[in-house]
């Protein structure tokens, strides 16, 4: 997550004595003295609030994540004329995984001796989160 103004970043300390706070939907994120956690059963008011919490948690724990699966209440054909905001309102389930999840399978077979050797980024990290929207939420 990028911030135009560094003071908006909840992970950057200010020149003042008090910590910078980031407030989203009533949840306050402190850059000091508070450890952000994720656990089963947590509830968020919106997908944006969840991703804000997840971004701060990932920064705190030193990893990055990717969105891998997405399921909607409606089919893709039913949502053909929807705007991005309307589609976002139809999200039912989403899966987040560590950016190092899964394993790499090389598909190249041509001149392997001329290819540059690189470290493999996908090391089958098991971290993932399956998130679903509660039925009574709009």
Phi, psi and omega in degrees: 000130181253148181237132177295317179253119182305333179292342178283343182285121182291348182264001181255132179281145179270171177286343181283170180284334183268152180287155175284138178250145172242122181244129179222115179057035176090352177266130180258131177249122180260146178275351178223156173067359179233127178261122179281133179233162173234134177210159180299137178096353178295147179235142179234155182281337182205167176295325180296318179296318177300313182292326175298313179298316181294321177299315180293319178298315180296319176298316181297320183270350175080038176220171175235160183230168175223153176272127185244323182231149181215133179230134181253161173290328182249163178282163180298323180292326177290337183257018183306317185262013180282149172281171179300322180293320179292322177294319180298328179289342182266002181293128181257313182219152178212145177242134175246139178228157172299145180293349177257015180285166180068180179236150182274133175240113182289138180251356182279138177229354184269125175044065180299332180289343180261005180269143178286134178278129180231155175292143178277128180273330181271111185238024176062043176296132185276354185294129173202161177225129172256120184242137176229151178274134178294148185297328183275359178272147177263000000 
